[in-house]
Amino acid sequence: MKKATIQLETLTCPSCMAKIEGALKSLDGIKQDTLSVSFNTSKVKVDFDDSKVAIEDIQKKIGDLGYEVKKTQVKDL
Amino acid sequence: MQRHILKNKKRITLISAILIIAAYTSHYAFHYEPVAKWALLIASIIGVAPIAIQAFQALRVKVVSIDVLVTIAVIGALIIGNFEESAIVTFLFLFGDFLEQRTLNKTRSAIRELTEMAPESALKQMADGSYQEVEIDEVDIGDVLRVLTGAKVPVDGIVLTGEGHVNEASITGEPIPAAKAPGAQVFAGTILDNGTLHIEAQRVGEDTTFGRIIELVEEAQDAKSEAERFIDRFAKWYTPAVLALGFIVWLISQNIELAITILVLGCPGALVIGVPVSNVAGIGNGARHGVLLKGSEVIHDFSRVDTMIFDKTGTLTQGKPVVSEVKLYTQDTGKTRSYLASVEAESDHPLARAIVEYLDEKTLYPVASTDVVKGGGIVATVDGKRVAVGNAALMSQEGVHLSDEAQADIARFELEGNSLVLTSVDGQLQALVGIRDQIRPGVKDDLARLKKMGVKNLVLLSGDNQGTVDLVAKELGLTEAHGNMLPEDKAAYLKDMQNKGHIVAFVGDGVNDSPSLALAQIGIAMGSGTDVAIETSDVVLMNSDFSRLPHALGLTKATASNMRQNIIIAVGVVLVLLASVFFSTWMNMSIGMLVHEGSILVVILNGMRLLRYKPRV
């Protein structure tokens, strides 16, 4: 298991959060109850199983929604 | 493709603007309609593309977002052939989005400035003894690091060698640099003003005091209050409701234009963004001024506080003994002071340290045959004389005669809450020193300001005896003061106040007061930046600075009212727009979108005012 903290470009609409949450929840290997998207800090925090999903997949999913990923930190749990 | 369109939103906005200008030029200047029509159509289509994509993405996760409303409205306008409306609405929506991003960045700037102060690299001692610059993530506990003048201290640690002054404003809010020598504690994120230090890492990364502060502030920004959760729930149903309303209006009136206008006017933008904007600006202002506010719930409760309960030691007072008065019973005052300082320099008793600090004597005598009398003081030979320093019991043991004058002084010192240190030289009483825990400078004014801001009850609860407590209460103008209180007594008192309907804040140092801090609606910790209190309380005053308290209260009041203003602006604008679409002739989609985007900017700008907030009284 790993923990990712992903810094996005400034989020402007609170509905962005619902979109990102919805998209990431559809990925396999995401620990759903750890997923949080915060509006003001424009950050995504989530624990994921790195044998099932790569951090790149998560970044791509967010990028496909049109949100630029600025910085990603991955830590072992 | 999707990604490409969304990435180029700014460019699309610009092209759309150019096309609209071209259309109007050709319409008004050349009266050539085909160009105008085509330009507006193209502007509409490229403009609605990113909005439609966002709308589709939102629908996929079952969210009816604002993009959905706008997309339907624009498509409707295209169907009825109103290209002017569709072009202008999409442009305004995109341009508004751009401006919102810029201004939102501003409101978040205070907190971003804070996080950007986090150190990114360090000079680490390698196996061969040389120092190399490494990423901050590569520093582990126990590593030896070198900090050069002007550099950031990369971790929390202890100084091994070197001396210098460190600016600790980022941790304590204190602008005056602190001197550091071997053995001193240094904190990540502080800046070495001069000198070179070698430090050993004790805490790294998120575990450092600075890392914890950042984490707390970041969490605070997005910690939602009950009101915000209500707005979120409301917004979830509001947009589908607007969609339904538009649909019903269309069914009844068969007027597409009216129906799509309602979709645009009903957008809830300012409502969902107004409260978070005030929140982030308020917390940002606090973070800059040494006040950590943990979320908007805290802001809301704190702004309504009418009772503040204070702990005495370390909160209203400095928490360390200081010499308050000295009385000398000799002609040769210089010698007495030197003797006293020389003897006390031998001891590390808190009272002795207070005396040494106060006297600041340069000429010290060698002290011989020091004898520590338990529970009494010290007897020693100084300059060939027998010097006894201690309490009244030691004096009588030494057979020192106390004159009437001295006895009167002793009685008065004790009444004023002092601990006594007496000094005799060769059996003659020469000095009487009164030492007590001093009230923090400026506390009286700060309390008066709190009262002016509407805090009706200022209560002191202390474990100290009632006499001392009454003295402090009288000096500071408190409304109530109770002594001899154990931590559980304080908590019981607090509960009683809450049962009487008061909204209570408890201000304490967070160690023995934790039950009360947890129980109060607002627990305010006097944090020196290292305490666990930072984690348990709702508000932290950095550097234990009491004077931040009026700022904190004023700021929460300003932030709470800023939130209310934003909600009123947002709701008011929607109501006025919806009313005018039914009862006026001038309202259309473009004006609606303009007012709507305008109201979003107004709430953001209104929130931004909080960044500059300063208490007036």
Interface residues (C-beta under 8 A of the other chain):
Chain A: T10 T12 C13 P14 S15 A18 K19 E21 G22 A23 S38 F39 N40 T41 K43 G63 D64 L65 G66 E68
Chain B: Q2 R3 I5 L6 K7 P50 I53 Q54 Q57 A58 R60 V61 K62 V63 S65 I66 D67 D97 E100 Q101 L104 N105 R108 I111 E218 Q221 D222 D232 A235 G269 V272 I273 P276 N279 V280
